[in-house]
Amino acid sequence: MESDKKINRGSEWKKWDLHLHSFHTSLENAFSSSSMDEYVQKIKDENLEVVGLTNYFNFSDDDWGLKDKLEKVGIVVFLNLELRLTYTNKEDDCCDLHLVFSNELTKQDIDPFLTKLNCSVSGSHKMLSAATSIDEKKIAVVEFKDVTNTLGDDALSNLRGKVLVGMLSRGKGNSRSSIMYESLTKDSDFVIHSSNKVANISDDIKFWTGEDVEKPLTTKAIFQSSDAHSLDQIGKKFTWVKGDSCFETLRQAVVDYKNRVLIQDRAPSESKNSSPELFINKIEYNQDGETRTLYFNRDMNSVIGKRGAGKSVLLKHIAYDVLREQVQPDVKEIHKLKDFAIQWSDNSSENKYVEYIPQNYLSTITYEDGREYDKRDQLLRDRLFNNEIFKNADVSKSEMVNSIELKIHAKLKEALSMQKQIVDTTRQLKPLGKVIDKEEAIKLKQEEINKLGKVAISDEDIKNQTEYSSEIESLSKEIKLLEQDIRIIANINSREEMSFITVDDEAFSGLSHTTLELIEKQIEKLSNQEIKVYLNSLFAELMTETQAKKRKERHLRKES
């Protein structure tokens, strides 16, 4: 049976390690007690789909042989050339550069580059291909501009678009303060990170992706890697990359890293794996005497083909195979494809539920003359709401709309109040422009005071009253925000599954900035159950804070 690694399901999340040292790495090689077969098996056991097979300054024939061996078991291999630059960081360590070569390049493609680029060994220049001894590789350095100039050499045009430059980040406290290092990283295609400290990679993601508010830089993709020099280090650190296992995916990920690169332990598709019965694994059918298989992705599947290629036929077969005798528009038994069968991701073939909308159904009801719009919309709503996902999404949307409307009304009320204050203040200030008007106003006020009788109101009393009013108004606003936060958190915590909830989730829409910041600091590192516990704790804290502010508000009103 064909292995899953060779099955094309389109764009999927896969494990990549772009900085994994070769079994034959020339420096700090701790693979000596392991066998080559153990090395290959370890990479397979860790489910690494793509590796950057790394060596220093050049590649040996053994590296090429290892590349072939890994590719035969389904591992995609990019050769990764690690170079030490002449530039140093604040710790006086040389900066490391990585050249990642396309897996499609051959030894004959790369060797001319290794011959053209020179390194410096104790002041003497040598071709990279000639720097073979361990002692030479320990002290050899290259100039960054020489690397870029050589890659741009017309004689090496076959490398263009097939080599990407990665700068090794050593963490915020070790390399980032070097101005030269920052400049080199900006001129590279991406950043390779191998730190063991979670704080380091968190800081570097913010820094090199331009999200550091203190010192934002040009956006740059970051790939976590193991930098493995021994068997036990393989699989300890890696990056999830979405796309086919090929060099073109790396090129896309460098540009579209926000959608294609994730640094985390668990698989991004883990939540989908928890409900395999909801997803089609593959379909099989017989055509022209041959059994054909079509595999499906657990994300959105898009079937593309020219007119008459069989797109609608495929959908009709799926709908008929599942629904059978159920009444659905445009679904009838089809005899064109024989032995048509669906296998779901839980390995069952039993009937499931699907929602089938025929090819021209939507366009037919969309372009009518308008007389049946209400009927059409209700029909679509009924069909969609057969699915709990759509129903829950509509509830979330309604709650979000209500929350936004409350904010809009509050802002409108505030704007109207401010407008009234402006009108009242303008009216009060208008007569103050003339002395006679001022005197008349004073006289009128004095008469009002005389009618009311003498009241011993001091300047301090007026000041206190003003402060009370201001504080009461501030407390009222804070209480409203806290009560809104409490409702939203209670709704969130009613969910059964929250292992993949993030602060960008629509469920968090409407939370105050203060509460959202508290959640943001915790949610990324908590499990599903820990998130629920934390939100319960936060809910209790907000309730306590709300009650405290209400008591204070009542006290102030009584005092004023």
Salt bridges, closest charged atoms under 4 A:
ASP37 OD1 - LYS69 NZ 3.56
GLU46 OE2 - LYS42 NZ 2.99
ASP61 OD1 - LYS107 NZ 3.69
GLU71 OE2 - LYS67 NZ 2.65
GLU82 OE1 - HIS19 NE2 3.16
GLU82 OE1 - HIS21 NE2 3.25
GLU82 OE2 - HIS98 NE2 3.88
ASP96 OD2 - ARG170 NH2 2.63
ASP111 OD2 - LYS107 NZ 2.67
GLU136 OE2 - LYS126 NZ 2.45
ASP153 OD2 - LYS116 NZ 3.61
ASP154 OD1 - ARG160 NH2 2.70
GLU182 OE2 - LYS215 NZ 3.16
ASP204 OD1 - ARG176 NH2 2.24
ASP204 OD2 - HIS193 NE2 3.15
ASP212 OD2 - ARG176 NH1 3.98
ASP227 OD1 - HIS19 NE2 2.94
ASP227 OD1 - HIS21 NE2 3.14
ASP227 OD1 - HIS229 ND1 3.74
GLU248 OE1 - ARG251 NE 3.22
ASP256 OD2 - ARG260 NE 3.90
GLU284 OE2 - LYS282 NZ 3.37
GLU290 OE1 - ARG292 NH2 3.82
ASP299 OD2 - LYS242 NZ 3.80
ASP299 OD1 - LYS272 NZ 3.13
ASP321 OD1 - ARG324 NH2 3.33
ASP330 OD2 - LYS316 NZ 3.61
ASP346 OD2 - LYS352 NZ 3.21
GLU350 OE2 - LYS352 NZ 3.70
GLU355 OE2 - ARG383 NH2 3.02
ASP369 OD2 - ARG371 NE 2.66
ASP377 OD1 - ARG376 NH2 2.83
GLU388 OE2 - LYS391 NZ 3.43
ASP394 OD2 - ARG381 NH2 3.67
ASP394 OD1 - LYS397 NZ 3.63
ASP424 OD2 - LYS420 NZ 3.01
ASP424 OD1 - ARG427 NH1 3.09
GLU471 OE2 - LYS552 NZ 3.00
GLU473 OE2 - LYS477 NZ 3.94
GLU478 OE1 - LYS549 NZ 2.72
GLU483 OE2 - LYS550 NZ 2.86
ASP505 OD1 - ARG495 NH2 3.22
GLU517 OE2 - HIS513 NE2 2.98
GLU553 OE2 - ARG557 NH2 3.28
GLU559 OE2 - HIS555 NE2 4.00
